[in-house]
Amino acid sequence: MNIQEYFTRISYNESHKDADLQTLTVIFQHHIRAIPFENLSMHCGETIKLDLQSTYNKIVRKKRGGWCLETNQLLFWALQELGYDVCILGGNSYEPAEKTYTAEMNHILLKVVIKGNSYIVDAGFGGAYQAWQPLMLISGKDQPQIPGIFRFLEDNGTWYFEKVKRKNYIPEQSVPLTDTPELGNIRKIYTFTLEPRHISDFQELNTYLQVSPDNILQKKSICSLQTTEGLYALVGWTFTEMKYNYTEDVDLVQITTLKDEEIEKTLKDKFSIVLENKLVP
């Protein structure tokens, strides 16, 4: 594994002498715009291994993406290589349908400490809930970014991560959104504690997500990538292009239903992904 090869993968060619916030922010943005959040391996008959070398080969050498366990593990390795004070944390994501957080830890995120300040860095949430910059770990403070306003709330050692939602404008020619947003404009994302974790703590989860038929990652093939203006997402046969803050506090959402033969081309053109095995969306 080679940090320069990783930099080439994320198209980063600036100085990285200082392990400071500015460098972290730029590397993070290159990472989320180059490496899709995707679970296509599960829908191509491939096994996802959680060791770093496999993750590195898949994302850096084969130019694939990965889910949170992979893309944040790779980022963790890169930040360590660059001299950052970084540790892995475990999260429990919010299930809107159940209106509750998962009982089991099912998400991985990173905490980076710079000059005594802690930041949450998470390249593995994907879609419209992906932050674009490191977030300062501070309770109750609104942190506006281009994707929206993010905030943390802390209660008795448990941290809650949420986002203020914006309205979506969907031009008439596109298919209407089936998911009606929940009432209110706050979207809960996940909870976490500051107990440091090791990647091995997620081995069981990695296996479980690949065999359990009732989780969302088994039910849907997902690929999303942050762009300079918003994001691209391919879920099953549905391709969505989102442009943030298209007009004041409104995101433009364009939705297209793809035919089978368009899937491969869309993955290549929009996500720079060429699969080795056949995808069954």
Accessible surface in RSA format (square Angstrom, percent):
REM  Atomic radii and reference values for relative SASA: ProtOr
REM  Chains: A
REM  Algorithm: Lee & Richards
REM  Probe-radius: 1.40
REM  Slices: 20
REM RES _ NUM      All-atoms   Total-Side   Main-Chain    Non-polar    All polar
REM                ABS   REL    ABS   REL    ABS   REL    ABS   REL    ABS   REL
RES MET A   1    91.92  47.6  32.63  21.6  59.29 141.2  32.68  27.8  59.25  78.5
RES ASN A   2    76.23  52.6  70.72  68.3   5.51  13.3  19.31  46.5  56.92  55.0
RES ILE A   3    37.52  21.3  34.41  25.6   3.10   7.5  34.41  24.8   3.10   8.4
RES GLN A   4   101.00  56.5 100.90  73.7   0.11   0.3  51.54 109.7  49.46  37.5
RES GLU A   5    58.98  33.9  52.74  39.9   6.24  14.9  32.61  63.1  26.37  21.5
RES TYR A   6     0.00   0.0   0.00   0.0   0.00   0.0   0.00   0.0   0.00   0.0
RES PHE A   7     1.57   0.8   1.57   1.0   0.00   0.0   1.57   1.0   0.00   0.0
RES THR A   8   104.34  74.2  86.59  87.8  17.75  42.3  73.00  98.1  31.34  47.4
RES ARG A   9    27.51  11.5  16.43   8.4  11.08  26.4   4.75   6.5  22.76  13.8
RES ILE A  10     1.64   0.9   0.00   0.0   1.64   4.0   0.00   0.0   1.64   4.5
RES SER A  11    81.73  69.1  64.94  86.7  16.79  38.7  42.67  90.9  39.06  54.7
RES TYR A  12     7.64   3.6   2.76   1.6   4.88  12.7   0.32   0.2   7.32   9.0
RES ASN A  13   140.90  97.2 107.74 104.1  33.15  79.8  39.33  94.7 101.56  98.2
RES GLU A  14    94.30  54.1  79.92  60.5  14.38  34.2  38.21  73.9  56.08  45.8
RES SER A  15    70.17  59.3  46.55  62.1  23.62  54.4  51.26 109.2  18.91  26.5
RES HIS A  16    61.85  33.8  52.57  36.5   9.28  23.7  35.72  36.8  26.13  30.4
RES LYS A  17   174.01  84.9 136.59  83.8  37.42  89.1 107.47  96.7  66.54  70.9
RES ASP A  18    86.24  60.4  80.66  80.3   5.58  13.2  17.24  40.6  69.01  68.8
RES ALA A  19    40.33  37.1  17.23  26.6  23.10  52.5  18.87  26.6  21.45  56.8
RES ASP A  20    42.95  30.1  42.41  42.2   0.53   1.3  20.96  49.3  21.99  21.9
RES LEU A  21    65.79  36.6  64.27  46.0   1.51   3.8  64.27  45.1   1.51   4.1
RES GLN A  22   138.89  77.7 131.14  95.8   7.75  18.5  42.74  91.0  96.15  72.9
RES THR A  23    17.16  12.2  13.36  13.5   3.80   9.0   4.73   6.3  12.43  18.8
RES LEU A  24     0.29   0.2   0.29   0.2   0.00   0.0   0.29   0.2   0.00   0.0
RES THR A  25    24.47  17.4  24.47  24.8   0.00   0.0  18.58  25.0   5.89   8.9
RES VAL A  26    36.83  24.2  36.83  33.3   0.00   0.0  36.83  32.0   0.00   0.0
RES ILE A  27     0.00   0.0   0.00   0.0   0.00   0.0   0.00   0.0   0.00   0.0
RES PHE A  28     0.87   0.4   0.82   0.5   0.05   0.1   0.87   0.5   0.00   0.0
RES GLN A  29    40.41  22.6  40.36  29.5   0.05   0.1   2.39   5.1  38.03  28.8
RES HIS A  30    48.84  26.7  44.74  31.1   4.09  10.5  28.21  29.1  20.62  24.0
RES HIS A  31     0.47   0.3   0.47   0.3   0.00   0.0   0.47   0.5   0.00   0.0
RES ILE A  32     5.25   3.0   2.12   1.6   3.13   7.5   3.64   2.6   1.61   4.4
RES ARG A  33    78.56  33.0  63.10  32.2  15.47  36.8  22.78  31.1  55.79  33.8
RES ALA A  34    21.95  20.2   9.94  15.3  12.01  27.3  17.27  24.3   4.68  12.4
RES ILE A  35     6.76   3.8   0.00   0.0   6.76  16.3   0.00   0.0   6.76  18.3
RES PRO A  36     0.44   0.3   0.36   0.3   0.08   0.3   0.44   0.4   0.01   0.0
RES PHE A  37    30.54  15.3  28.07  17.4   2.47   6.4  28.72  17.4   1.82   5.2
RES GLU A  38     0.09   0.0   0.02   0.0   0.07   0.2   0.00   0.0   0.09   0.1
RES ASN A  39     0.16   0.1   0.00   0.0   0.16   0.4   0.16   0.4   0.00   0.0
RES LEU A  40     1.89   1.1   1.89   1.4   0.00   0.0   1.89   1.3   0.00   0.0
RES SER A  41     2.61   2.2   2.58   3.4   0.03   0.1   0.27   0.6   2.34   3.3
RES MET A  42    28.61  14.8   2.32   1.5  26.29  62.6   6.75   5.7  21.86  29.0
RES HIS A  43    25.33  13.8  16.87  11.7   8.47  21.7  11.32  11.7  14.02  16.3
RES CYS A  44    11.41   8.6   0.00   0.0  11.41  26.8   3.58   9.1   7.83   8.4
RES GLY A  45    78.99  97.4   0.00   N/A  78.99  97.4  41.38 113.6  37.61  84.2
RES GLU A  46    39.60  22.7  27.17  20.6  12.43  29.6  26.45  51.2  13.15  10.7
RES THR A  47   110.46  78.6  84.91  86.1  25.54  60.9  51.41  69.0  59.05  89.3
RES ILE A  48     5.58   3.2   0.64   0.5   4.94  11.9   3.40   2.4   2.18   5.9
RES LYS A  49   131.14  64.0 120.90  74.2  10.24  24.4  69.51  62.6  61.63  65.6
RES LEU A  50     3.95   2.2   0.00   0.0   3.95   9.9   0.00   0.0   3.95  10.6
RES ASP A  51    64.62  45.3  58.52  58.2   6.10  14.4  44.61 105.0  20.01  20.0
RES LEU A  52    44.62  24.8  40.56  29.0   4.05  10.2  40.56  28.5   4.05  10.9
RES GLN A  53    80.02  44.7  77.63  56.7   2.40   5.7  47.43 101.0  32.59  24.7
RES SER A  54    34.38  29.1  25.34  33.8   9.04  20.8  18.47  39.3  15.91  22.3
RES THR A  55     1.22   0.9   0.00   0.0   1.22   2.9   1.22   1.6   0.00   0.0
RES TYR A  56     0.00   0.0   0.00   0.0   0.00   0.0   0.00   0.0   0.00   0.0
RES ASN A  57    49.04  33.8  49.04  47.4   0.00   0.0  13.98  33.6  35.06  33.9
RES LYS A  58    27.12  13.2  26.29  16.1   0.83   2.0  26.45  23.8   0.67   0.7
RES ILE A  59     0.00   0.0   0.00   0.0   0.00   0.0   0.00   0.0   0.00   0.0
RES VAL A  60     3.68   2.4   0.50   0.5   3.18   7.7   0.50   0.4   3.18   8.6
RES ARG A  61   117.68  49.4  91.30  46.5  26.38  62.8  45.78  62.6  71.90  43.6
RES LYS A  62   114.15  55.7  94.33  57.9  19.82  47.2  57.53  51.8  56.62  60.3
RES LYS A  63   114.70  56.0 113.83  69.8   0.87   2.1  77.94  70.2  36.77  39.2
RES ARG A  64    12.27   5.2  12.27   6.3   0.00   0.0   3.55   4.8   8.73   5.3
RES GLY A  65     0.00   0.0   0.00   N/A   0.00   0.0   0.00   0.0   0.00   0.0
RES GLY A  66     0.00   0.0   0.00   N/A   0.00   0.0   0.00   0.0   0.00   0.0
RES TRP A  67     3.69   1.5   3.69   1.8   0.00   0.0   3.69   2.0   0.00   0.0
RES CYS A  68    12.02   9.1  12.02  13.4   0.00   0.0   0.50   1.3  11.52  12.4
RES LEU A  69     0.68   0.4   0.68   0.5   0.00   0.0   0.68   0.5   0.00   0.0
RES GLU A  70     1.54   0.9   1.54   1.2   0.00   0.0   0.00   0.0   1.54   1.3
RES THR A  71     1.29   0.9   1.29   1.3   0.00   0.0   0.94   1.3   0.35   0.5
RES ASN A  72     0.00   0.0   0.00   0.0   0.00   0.0   0.00   0.0   0.00   0.0
RES GLN A  73     7.10   4.0   6.98   5.1   0.12   0.3   3.13   6.7   3.96   3.0
RES LEU A  74     0.00   0.0   0.00   0.0   0.00   0.0   0.00   0.0   0.00   0.0
RES LEU A  75     0.19   0.1   0.19   0.1   0.00   0.0   0.19   0.1   0.00   0.0
RES PHE A  76    38.96  19.5  38.96  24.1   0.00   0.0  38.96  23.6   0.00   0.0
RES TRP A  77    19.41   7.8  18.77   9.1   0.64   1.5  13.95   7.4   5.46   8.9
RES ALA A  78     0.00   0.0   0.00   0.0   0.00   0.0   0.00   0.0   0.00   0.0
RES LEU A  79     0.01   0.0   0.01   0.0   0.00   0.0   0.01   0.0   0.00   0.0
RES GLN A  80    94.69  52.9  78.76  57.6  15.93  37.9  17.25  36.7  77.44  58.7
RES GLU A  81   102.59  58.9  66.70  50.5  35.89  85.5   7.90  15.3  94.68  77.3
RES LEU A  82    24.95  13.9   7.38   5.3  17.57  44.2  12.61   8.9  12.34  33.2
RES GLY A  83    58.47  72.1   0.00   N/A  58.47  72.1  33.94  93.1  24.53  54.9
RES TYR A  84    13.99   6.5   1.65   0.9  12.34  32.1   3.18   2.4  10.81  13.3
RES ASP A  85    90.80  63.6  79.17  78.8  11.63  27.5  33.11  77.9  57.69  57.5
RES VAL A  86    15.29  10.1   0.14   0.1  15.15  36.5   0.33   0.3  14.96  40.6
RES CYS A  87    30.56  23.1  28.87  32.2   1.69   4.0  24.66  62.5   5.90   6.4
RES ILE A  88     4.98   2.8   3.93   2.9   1.06   2.5   3.93   2.8   1.06   2.9
RES LEU A  89     0.00   0.0   0.00   0.0   0.00   0.0   0.00   0.0   0.00   0.0
RES GLY A  90     5.43   6.7   0.00   N/A   5.43   6.7   0.00   0.0   5.43  12.2
RES GLY A  91     0.00   0.0   0.00   N/A   0.00   0.0   0.00   0.0   0.00   0.0
RES ASN A  92    30.77  21.2  30.77  29.7   0.00   0.0   2.80   6.7  27.97  27.0
RES SER A  93    18.21  15.4  18.21  24.3   0.00   0.0   9.69  20.6   8.52  11.9
RES TYR A  94    20.11   9.4  11.15   6.3   8.96  23.3   1.31   1.0  18.79  23.2
RES GLU A  95    64.94  37.3  64.94  49.1   0.00   0.0  10.32  20.0  54.63  44.6
RES PRO A  96    51.48  37.5  45.98  41.9   5.49  20.0  46.49  38.4   4.99  31.0
RES ALA A  97    98.80  90.8  57.99  89.5  40.81  92.8  70.69  99.6  28.10  74.5
RES GLU A  98   119.99  68.9  96.43  73.0  23.56  56.1  26.53  51.3  93.45  76.3
RES LYS A  99   156.98  76.6 135.58  83.2  21.41  51.0  93.57  84.2  63.42  67.5
RES THR A 100    69.04  49.1  65.23  66.1   3.81   9.1  43.00  57.8  26.05  39.4
RES TYR A 101    49.40  23.1  38.67  22.0  10.74  27.9  35.65  26.8  13.76  17.0
RES THR A 102    28.83  20.5  18.21  18.5  10.62  25.3  24.73  33.2   4.10   6.2
RES ALA A 103   100.81  92.7  59.04  91.1  41.77  95.0  69.92  98.5  30.89  81.8
RES GLU A 104   132.03  75.8 130.13  98.4   1.90   4.5  55.09 106.6  76.93  62.8
RES MET A 105    44.79  23.2  33.51  22.2  11.28  26.9  30.16  25.6  14.63  19.4
RES ASN A 106    35.39  24.4  25.56  24.7   9.83  23.7   6.60  15.9  28.79  27.8
RES HIS A 107     6.96   3.8   6.96   4.8   0.00   0.0   0.89   0.9   6.07   7.1
RES ILE A 108     0.00   0.0   0.00   0.0   0.00   0.0   0.00   0.0   0.00   0.0
RES LEU A 109     0.00   0.0   0.00   0.0   0.00   0.0   0.00   0.0   0.00   0.0
RES LEU A 110     0.00   0.0   0.00   0.0   0.00   0.0   0.00   0.0   0.00   0.0
RES LYS A 111    38.76  18.9  38.30  23.5   0.46   1.1   3.60   3.2  35.16  37.5
RES VAL A 112     0.00   0.0   0.00   0.0   0.00   0.0   0.00   0.0   0.00   0.0
RES VAL A 113    42.13  27.7  34.30  31.0   7.84  18.9  34.30  29.8   7.84  21.3
RES ILE A 114    15.04   8.6  10.96   8.2   4.08   9.8  14.29  10.3   0.75   2.0
RES LYS A 115   192.50  93.9 147.05  90.2  45.46 108.2 110.76  99.7  81.75  87.1
RES GLY A 116    71.14  87.7   0.00   N/A  71.14  87.7  34.86  95.7  36.28  81.3
RES ASN A 117    64.86  44.7  62.23  60.1   2.63   6.3   3.16   7.6  61.70  59.6
RES SER A 118    28.84  24.4  23.17  30.9   5.67  13.1   6.69  14.3  22.15  31.0
RES TYR A 119    17.16   8.0  17.16   9.8   0.00   0.0   6.41   4.8  10.75  13.3
RES ILE A 120     2.74   1.6   1.02   0.8   1.73   4.2   1.02   0.7   1.73   4.7
RES VAL A 121     0.49   0.3   0.02   0.0   0.47   1.1   0.49   0.4   0.00   0.0
RES ASP A 122    13.00   9.1   9.20   9.2   3.80   9.0   8.41  19.8   4.59   4.6
RES ALA A 123     6.80   6.2   0.00   0.0   6.80  15.5   0.00   0.0   6.80  18.0
RES GLY A 124     1.20   1.5   0.00   N/A   1.20   1.5   0.00   0.0   1.20   2.7
RES PHE A 125    45.09  22.6  34.13  21.1  10.96  28.5  34.85  21.1  10.24  29.3
RES GLY A 126     5.23   6.4   0.00   N/A   5.23   6.4   3.35   9.2   1.88   4.2
RES GLY A 127    20.91  25.8   0.00   N/A  20.91  25.8  19.39  53.2   1.52   3.4
RES ALA A 128    25.17  23.1  20.60  31.8   4.57  10.4  20.60  29.0   4.57  12.1
RES TYR A 129    49.90  23.3  48.90  27.8   0.99   2.6  26.89  20.2  23.00  28.4
RES GLN A 130     2.85   1.6   2.62   1.9   0.23   0.5   1.39   3.0   1.45   1.1
RES ALA A 131     8.58   7.9   6.23   9.6   2.35   5.3   6.23   8.8   2.35   6.2
RES TRP A 132     3.85   1.5   3.85   1.9   0.00   0.0   3.85   2.1   0.00   0.0
RES GLN A 133    72.88  40.8  71.83  52.5   1.05   2.5   4.18   8.9  68.70  52.1
RES PRO A 134    14.55  10.6   1.30   1.2  13.25  48.2   1.42   1.2  13.13  81.6
RES LEU A 135     4.29   2.4   4.29   3.1   0.00   0.0   4.29   3.0   0.00   0.0
RES MET A 136    59.05  30.6  57.87  38.3   1.18   2.8  40.20  34.2  18.85  25.0
RES LEU A 137    24.44  13.6   5.44   3.9  19.01  47.8   5.44   3.8  19.01  51.1
RES ILE A 138    66.81  38.0  63.69  47.4   3.12   7.5  66.81  48.1   0.00   0.0
RES SER A 139    53.53  45.2  30.84  41.2  22.69  52.3  20.17  42.9  33.36  46.7
RES GLY A 140    47.13  58.1   0.00   N/A  47.13  58.1  17.62  48.4  29.51  66.1
RES LYS A 141   104.85  51.2  99.38  61.0   5.47  13.0  58.69  52.8  46.16  49.2
RES ASP A 142    66.39  46.5  55.38  55.1  11.01  26.0  20.35  47.9  46.04  45.9
RES GLN A 143    22.90  12.8  20.05  14.7   2.85   6.8  11.99  25.5  10.91   8.3
RES PRO A 144    99.83  72.8  79.18  72.2  20.66  75.1  79.29  65.5  20.54 127.7
RES GLN A 145    23.71  13.3   6.87   5.0  16.84  40.1  12.17  25.9  11.54   8.8
RES ILE A 146    99.78  56.8  92.73  69.1   7.05  17.0  97.67  70.3   2.11   5.7
RES PRO A 147     0.38   0.3   0.00   0.0   0.38   1.4   0.00   0.0   0.38   2.4
RES GLY A 148     2.33   2.9   0.00   N/A   2.33   2.9   2.33   6.4   0.00   0.0
RES ILE A 149    59.48  33.8  58.73  43.8   0.75   1.8  58.73  42.3   0.75   2.0
RES PHE A 150     0.21   0.1   0.21   0.1   0.00   0.0   0.21   0.1   0.00   0.0
RES ARG A 151    45.27  19.0  45.09  23.0   0.18   0.4   7.23   9.9  38.04  23.1
RES PHE A 152     0.19   0.1   0.19   0.1   0.00   0.0   0.19   0.1   0.00   0.0
RES LEU A 153    71.04  39.6  71.04  50.8   0.00   0.0  71.04  49.9   0.00   0.0
RES GLU A 154    72.26  41.5  50.32  38.1  21.95  52.3   4.84   9.4  67.43  55.1
RES ASP A 155    90.65  63.5  85.77  85.4   4.88  11.6  20.22  47.6  70.44  70.2
RES ASN A 156   150.87 104.0 110.85 107.1  40.03  96.4  26.51  63.8 124.37 120.2
RES GLY A 157    40.06  49.4   0.00   N/A  40.06  49.4  32.24  88.5   7.83  17.5
RES THR A 158    41.19  29.3  41.19  41.8   0.00   0.0  14.97  20.1  26.22  39.6
RES TRP A 159    28.54  11.5  28.54  13.8   0.00   0.0  24.95  13.3   3.59   5.8
RES TYR A 160    67.15  31.4  67.15  38.2   0.00   0.0  33.80  25.4  33.35  41.1
RES PHE A 161     6.23   3.1   5.96   3.7   0.27   0.7   5.96   3.6   0.27   0.8
RES GLU A 162    15.29   8.8  15.29  11.6   0.00   0.0   0.93   1.8  14.37  11.7
RES LYS A 163     9.40   4.6   9.26   5.7   0.14   0.3   1.50   1.4   7.90   8.4
RES VAL A 164    23.70  15.6  22.74  20.6   0.96   2.3  22.74  19.8   0.96   2.6
RES LYS A 165    37.82  18.4  27.32  16.8  10.49  25.0  27.45  24.7  10.36  11.0
RES ARG A 166    38.76  16.3  17.11   8.7  21.65  51.6   9.97  13.6  28.79  17.4
RES LYS A 167   155.62  75.9 146.93  90.1   8.70  20.7 102.54  92.3  53.08  56.5
RES ASN A 168    66.14  45.6  36.40  35.2  29.74  71.6   6.94  16.7  59.20  57.2
RES TYR A 169   105.29  49.2 102.42  58.3   2.87   7.5  67.67  50.9  37.62  46.4
RES ILE A 170    48.27  27.5  29.52  22.0  18.75  45.2  29.52  21.3  18.75  50.9
RES PRO A 171    15.11  11.0  14.16  12.9   0.95   3.5  14.66  12.1   0.45   2.8
RES GLU A 172   177.21 101.7 145.94 110.4  31.27  74.5  65.81 127.3 111.40  91.0
RES GLN A 173   153.06  85.6 111.75  81.7  41.31  98.4  70.99 151.1  82.07  62.2
RES SER A 174    16.47  13.9   4.94   6.6  11.53  26.6   8.41  17.9   8.06  11.3
RES VAL A 175    74.08  48.7  69.36  62.8   4.72  11.4  73.79  64.1   0.29   0.8
RES PRO A 176   104.81  76.4  96.43  87.9   8.38  30.5 100.93  83.3   3.89  24.2
RES LEU A 177    77.13  43.0  56.04  40.1  21.09  53.0  57.47  40.4  19.66  52.9
RES THR A 178   125.91  89.5  98.26  99.6  27.65  65.9  81.30 109.2  44.60  67.4
RES ASP A 179   110.67  77.5  98.98  98.5  11.68  27.6  36.16  85.1  74.51  74.3
RES THR A 180   118.27  84.1  98.34  99.7  19.93  47.5  69.63  93.5  48.64  73.5
RES PRO A 181   104.38  76.1  79.23  72.2  25.15  91.4  90.66  74.9  13.72  85.3
RES GLU A 182    57.73  33.1  42.61  32.2  15.11  36.0  34.69  67.1  23.03  18.8
RES LEU A 183   179.56 100.0 156.28 111.8  23.28  58.5 159.59 112.1  19.97  53.7
RES GLY A 184    61.36  75.7   0.00   N/A  61.36  75.7  41.82 114.8  19.54  43.8
RES ASN A 185    81.49  56.2  78.49  75.8   3.01   7.2  26.52  63.8  54.97  53.1
RES ILE A 186    59.09  33.6  49.92  37.2   9.16  22.1  49.92  35.9   9.16  24.9
RES ARG A 187    29.64  12.4  29.64  15.1   0.00   0.0   0.59   0.8  29.05  17.6
RES LYS A 188    88.70  43.3  88.55  54.3   0.15   0.4  39.77  35.8  48.93  52.1
RES ILE A 189     0.03   0.0   0.00   0.0   0.03   0.1   0.00   0.0   0.03   0.1
RES TYR A 190     0.25   0.1   0.25   0.1   0.00   0.0   0.00   0.0   0.25   0.3
RES THR A 191    14.35  10.2  14.35  14.5   0.00   0.0   3.48   4.7  10.87  16.4
RES PHE A 192     3.18   1.6   0.00   0.0   3.18   8.3   3.18   1.9   0.00   0.0
RES THR A 193    52.78  37.5  51.62  52.3   1.16   2.8  48.43  65.0   4.35   6.6
RES LEU A 194    64.33  35.8  53.36  38.2  10.96  27.6  53.97  37.9  10.35  27.9
RES GLU A 195    96.65  55.5  87.52  66.2   9.13  21.7  34.99  67.7  61.65  50.3
RES PRO A 196    94.77  69.1  79.01  72.0  15.77  57.3  79.28  65.5  15.50  96.3
RES ARG A 197    67.91  28.5  52.05  26.5  15.87  37.8   3.96   5.4  63.96  38.8
RES HIS A 198   114.26  62.4 112.20  78.0   2.07   5.3  82.54  85.1  31.73  36.9
RES ILE A 199    27.77  15.8  27.46  20.5   0.31   0.8  27.46  19.8   0.31   0.8
RES SER A 200    62.49  52.8  49.51  66.1  12.98  29.9  34.38  73.2  28.12  39.4
RES ASP A 201    71.46  50.1  45.09  44.9  26.37  62.4  15.79  37.2  55.67  55.5
RES PHE A 202     0.55   0.3   0.46   0.3   0.08   0.2   0.55   0.3   0.00   0.0
RES GLN A 203    80.03  44.8  79.75  58.3   0.28   0.7  37.51  79.9  42.51  32.2
RES GLU A 204   149.37  85.8 141.73 107.2   7.64  18.2  57.66 111.5  91.71  74.9
RES LEU A 205    21.76  12.1  16.46  11.8   5.30  13.3  20.51  14.4   1.25   3.4
RES ASN A 206     6.10   4.2   6.10   5.9   0.00   0.0   0.00   0.0   6.10   5.9
RES THR A 207    80.83  57.5  78.17  79.2   2.66   6.3  58.50  78.6  22.33  33.8
RES TYR A 208   110.38  51.5 107.18  61.0   3.20   8.3  82.88  62.3  27.51  33.9
RES LEU A 209    18.03  10.0  18.03  12.9   0.00   0.0  18.03  12.7   0.00   0.0
RES GLN A 210    34.70  19.4  19.60  14.3  15.09  35.9  12.57  26.7  22.13  16.8
RES VAL A 211   104.11  68.5  81.66  73.9  22.45  54.1  85.73  74.5  18.38  49.9
RES SER A 212     7.82   6.6   3.88   5.2   3.94   9.1   7.82  16.7   0.00   0.0
RES PRO A 213   109.32  79.7  97.41  88.8  11.91  43.3 101.35  83.7   7.97  49.5
RES ASP A 214    96.97  67.9  80.24  79.9  16.73  39.6  35.95  84.6  61.02  60.9
RES ASN A 215    21.67  14.9  15.57  15.0   6.09  14.7  21.67  52.1   0.00   0.0
RES ILE A 216    99.11  56.4  93.48  69.6   5.63  13.6  94.32  67.9   4.78  13.0
RES LEU A 217    23.80  13.3  23.80  17.0   0.00   0.0  23.80  16.7   0.00   0.0
RES GLN A 218    49.19  27.5  35.90  26.2  13.29  31.6   3.90   8.3  45.29  34.4
RES LYS A 219   139.09  67.9 102.65  63.0  36.43  86.7  66.48  59.8  72.61  77.3
RES LYS A 220    91.12  44.5  87.83  53.9   3.29   7.8  48.12  43.3  43.00  45.8
RES SER A 221     3.47   2.9   2.27   3.0   1.20   2.8   0.54   1.2   2.93   4.1
RES ILE A 222    26.92  15.3  26.92  20.1   0.00   0.0  26.92  19.4   0.00   0.0
RES CYS A 223     0.04   0.0   0.04   0.0   0.00   0.0   0.04   0.1   0.00   0.0
RES SER A 224     4.39   3.7   2.96   3.9   1.43   3.3   2.58   5.5   1.80   2.5
RES LEU A 225    16.87   9.4  15.61  11.2   1.27   3.2  16.87  11.8   0.00   0.0
RES GLN A 226     5.28   3.0   4.22   3.1   1.06   2.5   2.82   6.0   2.46   1.9
RES THR A 227    27.80  19.8  22.83  23.1   4.97  11.8  23.68  31.8   4.12   6.2
RES THR A 228   100.07  71.2  83.71  84.9  16.36  39.0  60.33  81.0  39.73  60.1
RES GLU A 229    98.20  56.4  91.85  69.5   6.35  15.1  35.35  68.4  62.85  51.3
RES GLY A 230     0.00   0.0   0.00   N/A   0.00   0.0   0.00   0.0   0.00   0.0
RES LEU A 231     6.75   3.8   6.48   4.6   0.28   0.7   6.48   4.6   0.28   0.7
RES TYR A 232    46.17  21.6  46.17  26.3   0.00   0.0  13.13   9.9  33.05  40.7
RES ALA A 233    13.71  12.6  13.56  20.9   0.16   0.4  13.56  19.1   0.16   0.4
RES LEU A 234     3.99   2.2   3.48   2.5   0.52   1.3   3.48   2.4   0.52   1.4
RES VAL A 235    51.12  33.6  47.20  42.7   3.92   9.5  47.20  41.0   3.92  10.6
RES GLY A 236    13.51  16.7   0.00   N/A  13.51  16.7  12.37  33.9   1.14   2.6
RES TRP A 237   104.83  42.1 102.66  49.7   2.17   5.1 100.67  53.7   4.16   6.7
RES THR A 238    51.09  36.3  50.22  50.9   0.87   2.1  23.54  31.6  27.55  41.7
RES PHE A 239    14.77   7.4  14.77   9.1   0.00   0.0  14.77   9.0   0.00   0.0
RES THR A 240    25.22  17.9  25.22  25.6   0.00   0.0  13.23  17.8  11.99  18.1
RES GLU A 241    65.18  37.4  63.91  48.4   1.27   3.0  10.68  20.7  54.50  44.5
RES MET A 242    23.78  12.3  20.00  13.2   3.77   9.0  19.99  17.0   3.79   5.0
RES LYS A 243    81.28  39.7  80.36  49.3   0.92   2.2  33.75  30.4  47.53  50.6
RES TYR A 244    11.85   5.5   0.33   0.2  11.53  30.0   0.33   0.2  11.53  14.2
RES ASN A 245    76.44  52.7  57.96  56.0  18.48  44.5  14.97  36.0  61.47  59.4
RES TYR A 246    98.06  45.8  72.57  41.3  25.49  66.3  34.03  25.6  64.03  78.9
RES THR A 247    73.92  52.6  65.21  66.1   8.71  20.8  65.03  87.4   8.89  13.4
RES GLU A 248   165.14  94.8 139.71 105.7  25.44  60.6  61.21 118.4 103.93  84.9
RES ASP A 249    83.47  58.5  80.04  79.7   3.43   8.1  24.24  57.1  59.22  59.1
RES VAL A 250    30.68  20.2  30.68  27.8   0.00   0.0  30.68  26.7   0.00   0.0
RES ASP A 251     6.54   4.6   6.54   6.5   0.00   0.0   0.00   0.0   6.54   6.5
RES LEU A 252    20.57  11.5  20.49  14.7   0.08   0.2  20.49  14.4   0.08   0.2
RES VAL A 253     2.45   1.6   2.45   2.2   0.00   0.0   2.45   2.1   0.00   0.0
RES GLN A 254    75.17  42.0  74.03  54.1   1.14   2.7  16.63  35.4  58.54  44.4
RES ILE A 255    13.12   7.5   6.46   4.8   6.66  16.0   6.46   4.7   6.66  18.1
RES THR A 256    70.48  50.1  67.89  68.8   2.59   6.2  48.34  64.9  22.14  33.5
RES THR A 257    85.67  60.9  65.59  66.5  20.08  47.8  55.41  74.4  30.26  45.7
RES LEU A 258    18.47  10.3  12.27   8.8   6.20  15.6  12.58   8.8   5.89  15.9
RES LYS A 259   133.26  65.0 126.70  77.7   6.55  15.6  86.56  77.9  46.70  49.7
RES ASP A 260    99.83  69.9  83.96  83.6  15.87  37.5  31.99  75.3  67.84  67.7
RES GLU A 261   131.39  75.4 102.31  77.4  29.09  69.3  71.39 138.1  60.00  49.0
RES GLU A 262    66.14  38.0  64.91  49.1   1.24   2.9  23.05  44.6  43.09  35.2
RES ILE A 263    10.04   5.7  10.04   7.5   0.00   0.0  10.04   7.2   0.00   0.0
RES GLU A 264   137.79  79.1 134.97 102.1   2.82   6.7  47.91  92.7  89.88  73.4
RES LYS A 265   137.36  67.0 130.92  80.3   6.44  15.3 104.37  93.9  32.99  35.1
RES THR A 266    17.13  12.2  13.72  13.9   3.41   8.1   6.48   8.7  10.66  16.1
RES LEU A 267     2.73   1.5   2.73   1.9   0.00   0.0   2.73   1.9   0.00   0.0
RES LYS A 268   124.32  60.6 117.59  72.2   6.72  16.0  65.13  58.6  59.19  63.0
RES ASP A 269    82.16  57.5  48.21  48.0  33.95  80.3  24.92  58.7  57.23  57.1
RES LYS A 270    72.77  35.5  64.38  39.5   8.39  20.0  26.12  23.5  46.65  49.7
RES PHE A 271     2.39   1.2   0.00   0.0   2.39   6.2   0.22   0.1   2.17   6.2
RES SER A 272    79.88  67.5  67.48  90.1  12.41  28.6  36.71  78.2  43.18  60.5
RES ILE A 273     1.83   1.0   0.03   0.0   1.79   4.3   0.03   0.0   1.79   4.9
RES VAL A 274    98.93  65.1  83.42  75.5  15.52  37.4  86.23  74.9  12.70  34.4
RES LEU A 275    33.23  18.5  11.03   7.9  22.20  55.8  11.26   7.9  21.98  59.1
RES GLU A 276   122.79  70.5  85.54  64.7  37.24  88.7  49.34  95.4  73.45  60.0
RES ASN A 277    69.93  48.2  61.16  59.1   8.77  21.1  15.27  36.8  54.66  52.8
RES LYS A 278   173.38  84.6 150.71  92.5  22.67  54.0 118.04 106.3  55.34  58.9
RES LEU A 279    15.23   8.5   7.42   5.3   7.82  19.6   7.42   5.2   7.82  21.0
RES VAL A 280   103.41  68.0  99.12  89.7   4.29  10.3 100.66  87.5   2.75   7.5
RES PRO A 281    37.93  27.6  12.97  11.8  24.96  90.7  22.30  18.4  15.63  97.2
END  Absolute sums over single chains surface
CHAIN  1 A    13988.5      11431.5       2557.1       7578.5       6410.1
END  Absolute sums over all chains
TOTAL         13988.5      11431.5       2557.1       7578.5       6410.1
